[in-house]
Amino acid sequence: MAIEETADAVATTDATDTVADTVETTAGAITYPVAPGYQLNVRSGPGTNYRLVKVLSYNSRVPIRCQRHGQKVSGPYGTSDIWDNIAPGQYVSDAYVRTGSDGFVTAPCG
């Protein structure tokens, strides 16, 4: 049986909900929360025209391995053409992931 440790990356002293509060380190990887109340489609590439790989459940968290530009999508965090690579061959629209930035938060995909 494996035990997974989860720790907050940044602690704050006030009661406001900041992005730093939502970024967590899980088993050595930084993860970001998917927008509350959404099941998120995972695509094989950076656009809705790519094959649906799977659907993430409510309250999911995702690691972002790299990011790339693709189809523009509107979501709860605005309109963005940034797509987050969460695993080999798996992309989600950054408009549904709370990164706290309108730009890249990690390296571009090669």
N, C-alpha and C positions, 0 to 999 in steps of 0.2 A: 504494500500500500504506500503510495507516494504522498508526501505532505507538501503542499504548496504554500510558500510564505508570501504574504502580500503586505506591503508597507506603503504608506503615503510618501510620495517623493518630496513634498513640501508641506510644512505645517503652518497654519496661520493662527493669529491670536484673536481675530474678530469673527463675528458670526456670518459675514457675507460669504456667498458662494462664489469663489474665484476659480479660474481655470486651474490654478496650481493645486487647488483642493481635489480636482477631479483626475489629475494625472497620477497614475500609480505605477509602481515598479512591481512586477510580478515575475518571479523566477528569473530576475535579471533583465527583463524586457519592460520598456515603458509602454503602458497601454492607455488608450483614450476611450472615453465613453461614447457610445452611440446615443443619439438624441432620445430622450425619454419618450416612451409611447410608440416607438417605431421598431418594426422588424425590418432589417436592412438587407436588400438584395446584394449578393456578392457576384460579380461578373468576371469573366475570363480575361477581360481587357478594360481599358478606360472609357467605357461608354455603355449606354443602355442597349445598343445594338449587338453587344457581345453576349455570348452564351451565359445563361444563369447557372452558376456553379452550386450555390446553396443560399439559404436565407438565415440570417442571424436572428436569434431570439431577442425578445424584449430585454432591455437592461444589459446588453452585451458590451464588452470592452474589446478593443482591437489594438494589436501592435501595429505600428506603421514602419515597414521595412524600408520603403522608399516611396517617392511620389512622382507623378507625371501629369502633364496636361492632356486633356481629352475632351469629351463632350461636356458642354455646359449643362449643369443641373441646378435646379432650385430646390432648396430644402429648408429645414428649420434654422440653419445657421447661414442663410443667405444663398446667393447664386455663385457657383464656382465651377471652373473647368479643371480643378485639381482632383485627381483620383489617387487614393491611398492603396499601395500594395500591402496587403496584410499577410500574404503567404504566396509561395510560387504559383503564378497563374490565377491569383485572386485579388480583385480590386473592388473598392467601395468608394462612392462619391464622398468627397471631403465635406460637402454641404450637409451631411448627416452625422459627421463626427466632430465632437467638441475638442478642437485643438487649441482654441484661443488665438488663432491667427488666420488672416485672409491669404497668407502665402504659405510657402513650404515650411514645414517644421523639421524636415530631415532631408537627406540627400536626394537628388533626382535619380530616378531609375535609369540604369545604364542600358 
